[in-house]
C-alpha cells in the first residue's frame, strides 16, 4: 500500500473510469462520425489503447486489494456529465476532443501523480503517454484547417468549451474528494501528503498553497496552449 | 501473395470489417446495456480484443499490397445489415450475441480459411480464437438462467434469429463474392482453389460439391449446438 491510500485509490479510480469511458465514447464517435473506414479504424485504435490503459489501472486497484468498481463509482457522475456536455457534433470536433479534452484531463492526473508513491506515479505516467493518439489526430486536424481555415475559430471555441467543462467538473470533484484534491494542491512533498490534513490543523501555510495553485494552473495552461498550437488552433510559440 | 489472391483478399477483407464493426457494436452494447461497471468493463474487454484482431488483419492486407479500406468495402452493407437486424434489446441478448452470433460468423471464416495458404489460415485461426470471450459470457448467461430459467426459451429464440440472419447475409455475400464462396464449398484442395473456376468449365463434379456443402453445414450446426449447450440454451450432449 502507498503512503496515501485514500488519495492513491481515488487517483487510480478516477483515472480507471476516465479511461473506460473514454474508450466507450471514442468508439461511439468512431462508429457514428468517422467519414471513412480508414478514419473509423484510426479512432477505434485510439479507443482500444484507452481500454488497455483501463486494464492496467483496474489490475493495480485489484492488486491493492480494492474493488475497482467501488473505486470508480464516486467519479461516474462527474465524468459522464463531462462527456454529456462535450458530445462532438462532427468528426473534427471528435478529433479535437480526443486530443485537447483528453489532454487537459491527463494533465490533471499527471499533476496528482507527482505526489503519490513512485510505483503509482510510474503507472499513471505510462497510462497517460499520448504519443500514439497525437500523430493521427494532429495530422487530420491540420489537414482540415489547411483546406478550410475558416474552421479555426469554431474549433478553437469548441476546445475552450471542453476545457471550461473540465475545470468545472474538476472543481466539483475536488470538493467531493478532498484526498484527491490534496494531491493537486498540497505543498507537502510526496511522502508527507497523507499527513497534510494534520498539517492543516497545525496552521499550514495557506499562502504557499496559493502559490502552488498558481503554479499548477500555469503548467496546465502551458500544456493546453502547446496542444492548441500543435493542432493549429492558436499561433505556435 | 497467395495462390488465391481474390479469395484471400476477400476473406481478409470481410473478416477485418467484421472485427472492426464487432469492436464498435460491442463497445456500444457495453456502454448502453451493461448493468454494472464490472460488466461494462468485461464486455469492453471483449470489444478491445476484436480491435486487436482487426489490426492484425489490416496489417496483413497492407503487407499484401492491398488497401484495407478497399478490401473491406464490399462487405460493409451485409455486415451492417446483420448488426441492424440483431441489435440486442438487453444485456443478456448482448451477451448471447457476443457468443453465438460472433461464433457462427467465426465458423464461416474458419471454414473458408481451410482452403487458403497456410500463413493466412494461421492468421485467421489466431484471430478467431474464442477463449477470452467465452469464459466471461458463459458464466454470466448461465448464472442468469439459473436465477430465472424461464428466460431460456426467449434467449434460445434470439440465438436462432441471429443464426438465421447470419445465413441470410452469408447467402447474399456468397452470391456477390464468388471467390469467397468458392473457399467455402469448392471440392478443390487448398493449393488448387484459385483454379476452381477453370475446373468448373471443365465440368467439375457437382455431386461432390453438394456432399461438401452438406458436410460444411453439419460442421456449422455441430459447433453452433455446442455453443448453445455451453450457454445452457439447449440440453448438452
Interface residues (C-beta under 8 A of the other chain):
Chain A: X17 X20 X23 X24 X25 X27 X28 X30 X31 X36 X37 X38 X40 X41 X44 X45 X47 X48 X51 X52 X54 X55 X58 X68 X69 X72 X73 X76
Chain B: X17 X20 X23 X24 X25 X27 X28 X30 X31 X36 X37 X38 X40 X41 X44 X45 X47 X48 X51 X52 X54 X55 X58 X68 X69 X72 X73 X76
